Each structure stands twice: as C-alpha cells, then as structure tokens.
C-alpha cells in the first residue's frame, strides 16, 4: 500500500510443505540396517512479514522487512522422552538502493536473516545470514542513448552467505509497453538449479495495479519448479 510521502508498506506470507518424508531412528550399530523407520514425518516452514520502504530522494531508497519465521522438522525420540524439532524466530532484513542518472544504472545492498541463534536438540546454529550486492543497467540505453522506449534491464547479484561460498546470479528483463515483461536468469555455484525464465503481465483494474507473474526453474535431479505470484498495488 502506497502511503504517499510516508512511504510504502506491505505484508508477505510464505508457507512451505516439504511433502511426505519417511522418518527414522538410529539404533544399535550391530543391527543389519542400523535404523528403524518411524513413519511419515510432519515437516514444513512458514514466514509472515511486514515490510516498509521509503524513497528518500529521486535517487535513493531504503527499506526493511520484519519476519516471524518458523520451521517444523518432526519429533525425535530420546532417552527421556520425545523432542519436538520446531523453532520460531524474528528476523530482520534491510537494504538500500541507489538509482543514478547514467544509463539508468542502479546498485543496491541488503542484509537478510539477521537474527539470534536457534537450537535444535543440543546444537546451536545460526540462520543463513546473507549479505547481497547488486547492480543493474538499461542495456538499450547503452547501445542507443536516449532511446526512450521499453527498457532492457540487465543485472548481476553477488551473495555472501555465512554458511556457504559466494554465489553470483545474473538476469535480464525486457518490458514491453509496461504491460508484458519477459525475464531470464542463471544462478552460479548452486548444488541444484541454474537456468530460470519467466513472464509477467500488468494491468489496472478500477485504478488499482494488478500483476501476475510466472517463472520456470530447472532443478537437476528433482522435478523442475514452477512459481506463480499475484501482486496488488492499493
């Protein structure tokens, strides 16, 4: 929701169903199998978020997102009973963006999943804290300065997580008359995934913005992923 000079607020809801996962308990190493099946495990995750962003000037914007996140990894049988492997935390995400007057060049920085540690049974661990830096430019404005037409935005994103080596994502987006958007991208240094492509459609209904997006991503040994999103601008 656009609040004019007071900025913009938004809410987000994410729910993940991992499907049926077969649980198991470790038993005596002398057993031929070494484990015993315990039936299907109820696993999943969620995140509820409240976001706020404000354009400080024509070039500079900043914003943040507070999320209440949770994960359920089933129950574990221990010597003194049953332990439920479930955690909930508040996380902070914030970032800045600068849009220059040179060829619509822009850059942005963000920090995601800033939070305290979580504990599963006897192990303390951190959420995947990620520092992100991205750049983008209108390539058509570079090739044909002042073209005044639909932009071809090419971008690159560099990620530094606390639990993995650095990653790089690249992408391109072409907007046709502000109504149809074509997108493609590639993720480097990923165990799974790589190439993605998608399409977006924008329309106005009763003076309100409506956007529908679809994307397709390859995920190697797993089934490929289809994503849909529906955005309203009040």
C-alpha positions as CSV (number, residue, x, y, z in Angstrom):
1,X,0.0,0.0,0.0
2,X,1.4,3.4,-1.1
3,X,1.2,5.9,1.7
4,X,2.5,8.8,-0.4
5,X,5.2,10.9,1.4
6,X,5.1,8.4,4.3
7,X,6.4,5.6,2.2
8,X,5.1,2.2,1.3
9,X,4.1,-0.8,3.4
10,X,3.5,-4.4,2.5
11,X,2.8,-7.8,4.0
12,X,4.1,-11.2,2.9
13,X,3.1,-14.8,3.7
14,X,5.2,-17.8,2.8
15,X,4.2,-21.4,3.5
16,X,6.3,-24.4,2.6
17,X,5.1,-28.1,2.5
18,X,8.0,-30.5,2.2
19,X,5.7,-33.4,1.4
20,X,5.8,-36.9,2.9
21,X,9.2,-37.7,4.4
22,X,10.0,-41.0,6.0
23,X,11.4,-40.7,9.5
24,X,14.0,-43.0,11.1
25,X,15.6,-43.5,14.4
26,X,19.2,-44.7,14.8
27,X,19.5,-48.0,16.8
28,X,22.4,-50.4,17.7
29,X,25.2,-50.4,15.1
30,X,25.1,-54.2,15.4
31,X,21.7,-54.3,13.7
32,X,22.0,-55.1,10.0
33,X,20.0,-52.0,9.0
34,X,21.3,-49.7,11.7
35,X,18.0,-47.8,11.9
36,X,14.3,-48.3,12.3
37,X,11.6,-46.5,10.3
38,X,9.2,-44.4,12.4
39,X,6.6,-43.5,9.8
40,X,5.9,-40.2,7.9
41,X,7.3,-37.0,9.5
42,X,5.3,-33.8,9.5
43,X,7.7,-31.2,8.2
44,X,7.2,-27.7,6.9
45,X,8.1,-24.0,7.3
46,X,6.4,-20.6,7.3
47,X,7.2,-16.9,7.3
48,X,5.0,-13.9,8.0
49,X,6.4,-10.5,7.2
50,X,5.7,-6.8,7.5
51,X,7.7,-4.5,5.1
52,X,8.3,-0.8,5.0
53,X,10.1,1.2,2.3
54,X,10.6,4.9,1.5
55,X,12.1,6.9,-1.3
56,X,14.3,9.4,0.4
57,X,15.1,11.3,-2.9
58,X,14.8,10.6,-6.6
59,X,17.9,8.6,-6.5
60,X,18.0,7.0,-3.0
61,X,15.6,4.5,-1.4
62,X,15.7,2.3,1.7
63,X,13.5,-0.3,3.3
64,X,13.2,-3.1,5.8
65,X,11.3,-6.3,6.4
66,X,10.5,-7.9,9.8
67,X,9.6,-11.6,9.6
68,X,8.3,-14.1,12.0
69,X,9.6,-17.4,10.7
70,X,9.2,-21.0,11.8
71,X,10.3,-24.5,10.8
72,X,8.9,-27.9,11.9
73,X,11.3,-30.9,11.4
74,X,9.3,-33.5,13.2
75,X,9.8,-35.3,16.5
76,X,12.9,-37.1,17.8
77,X,12.8,-40.0,20.3
78,X,15.4,-39.6,23.0
79,X,16.2,-41.4,26.3
80,X,14.0,-39.3,28.4
81,X,11.1,-38.8,26.0
82,X,10.3,-37.1,22.8
83,X,11.8,-33.8,21.5
84,X,9.9,-31.7,19.0
85,X,12.2,-30.1,16.5
86,X,10.4,-26.8,15.9
87,X,11.7,-23.3,16.0
88,X,10.3,-19.8,15.6
89,X,12.3,-16.6,15.3
90,X,12.0,-12.9,14.5
91,X,14.3,-11.9,11.6
92,X,15.3,-8.6,10.2
93,X,16.0,-7.7,6.6
94,X,17.0,-4.3,5.4
95,X,18.6,-2.7,2.3
96,X,19.3,0.4,0.3
97,X,19.0,1.2,-3.4
98,X,20.6,4.0,-5.5
99,X,19.4,4.9,-9.0
100,X,21.8,7.1,-10.9
101,X,21.2,9.2,-14.0
102,X,23.8,7.4,-16.0
103,X,22.1,4.9,-18.4
104,X,19.6,4.1,-15.6
105,X,22.5,2.4,-13.7
106,X,21.5,1.3,-10.2
107,X,23.0,-0.6,-7.4
108,X,21.6,-2.0,-4.1
109,X,22.8,-3.6,-0.9
110,X,20.9,-5.8,1.5
111,X,21.3,-7.9,4.6
112,X,18.9,-10.8,5.1
113,X,18.0,-13.1,8.0
114,X,19.6,-11.1,10.8
115,X,18.6,-12.9,14.0
116,X,19.8,-14.7,17.1
117,X,20.8,-18.3,17.1
118,X,18.4,-21.2,17.0
119,X,18.8,-24.6,18.9
120,X,17.9,-28.0,17.6
121,X,18.3,-30.6,20.4
122,X,21.8,-29.9,21.6
123,X,23.1,-27.9,18.6
124,X,23.1,-24.1,18.3
125,X,23.1,-22.8,14.8
126,X,22.6,-19.5,13.0
127,X,20.1,-18.7,10.4
128,X,21.6,-18.3,6.9
129,X,22.7,-14.7,7.2
130,X,23.3,-13.3,3.7
131,X,24.9,-10.1,2.5
132,X,23.8,-9.1,-1.0
133,X,25.1,-6.6,-3.5
134,X,23.5,-6.0,-6.9
135,X,24.0,-3.8,-9.9
136,X,21.8,-3.2,-13.0
137,X,21.7,-1.1,-16.1
138,X,19.4,-0.5,-19.1
139,X,21.4,-2.0,-22.0
140,X,19.3,-0.4,-24.7
141,X,20.2,3.0,-23.2
142,X,23.9,2.0,-23.5
143,X,23.5,0.8,-27.1
144,X,21.1,3.6,-28.2
145,X,21.4,6.5,-25.7
146,X,18.1,8.3,-25.1
147,X,16.1,5.6,-26.9
148,X,13.0,6.5,-24.8
149,X,11.5,3.1,-25.4
150,X,11.0,0.0,-23.4
151,X,14.0,-0.9,-21.1
152,X,16.1,-4.0,-21.3
153,X,17.4,-4.3,-17.7
154,X,20.5,-6.5,-17.2
155,X,21.5,-7.2,-13.7
156,X,24.0,-9.1,-11.6
157,X,23.8,-10.1,-7.9
158,X,26.6,-11.1,-5.6
159,X,25.8,-13.1,-2.4
160,X,28.0,-13.7,0.6
161,X,26.2,-16.2,2.9
162,X,27.6,-17.3,6.3
163,X,27.2,-21.0,5.6
164,X,28.4,-21.3,2.0
165,X,30.8,-20.0,-0.5
166,X,30.0,-16.9,-2.6
167,X,27.3,-17.1,-5.2
168,X,26.5,-15.0,-8.3
169,X,23.2,-14.5,-10.1
170,X,22.7,-12.8,-13.4
171,X,19.4,-11.9,-15.1
172,X,17.7,-9.9,-17.8
173,X,14.2,-8.4,-18.0
174,X,12.5,-6.8,-21.0
175,X,9.4,-4.7,-20.5
176,X,7.0,-4.3,-23.5
177,X,4.8,-1.2,-23.2
178,X,4.7,-1.6,-19.5
179,X,2.2,-4.4,-19.9
180,X,4.2,-7.5,-20.7
181,X,7.6,-8.5,-19.1
182,X,9.9,-11.2,-20.2
183,X,12.6,-12.5,-17.8
184,X,15.5,-14.9,-17.8
185,X,18.4,-15.6,-15.4
186,X,21.1,-18.0,-14.3
187,X,22.4,-18.9,-10.8
188,X,26.1,-19.9,-10.4
189,X,27.7,-22.1,-7.7
190,X,24.4,-23.9,-6.8
191,X,24.2,-27.5,-5.9
192,X,20.8,-27.5,-7.6
193,X,19.2,-25.1,-10.0
194,X,20.7,-22.8,-12.6
195,X,18.6,-21.6,-15.5
196,X,15.2,-19.8,-15.0
197,X,12.8,-18.0,-17.3
198,X,9.5,-16.2,-16.7
199,X,6.8,-13.8,-17.9
200,X,4.8,-11.1,-16.2
201,X,1.6,-9.3,-17.0
202,X,0.5,-5.9,-15.6
203,X,-3.0,-4.4,-15.7
204,X,-5.0,-1.8,-14.0
205,X,-8.4,-2.6,-12.5
206,X,-10.5,0.2,-11.1
207,X,-7.4,2.3,-10.8
208,X,-5.5,-0.3,-8.9
209,X,-2.4,-2.2,-10.0
210,X,-2.6,-5.9,-10.7
211,X,0.4,-8.0,-11.7
212,X,0.6,-11.7,-12.4
213,X,4.0,-13.5,-12.7
214,X,5.1,-17.0,-13.7
215,X,8.6,-18.5,-13.7
216,X,10.1,-21.8,-14.6
217,X,13.4,-23.1,-13.0
218,X,15.5,-26.2,-13.6
219,X,16.4,-28.2,-10.5
220,X,18.6,-31.1,-11.9
221,X,17.6,-34.4,-10.2
222,X,14.4,-33.0,-8.7
223,X,11.3,-32.0,-10.6
224,X,11.6,-28.6,-12.2
225,X,9.9,-25.8,-10.3
226,X,7.0,-23.6,-11.4
227,X,6.3,-20.4,-9.5
228,X,3.3,-18.1,-9.6
229,X,2.7,-14.8,-7.9
230,X,-0.1,-12.3,-7.7
231,X,0.6,-8.7,-6.7
232,X,-1.9,-6.0,-5.8
233,X,-1.0,-2.3,-5.6
234,X,-3.5,-0.5,-3.5
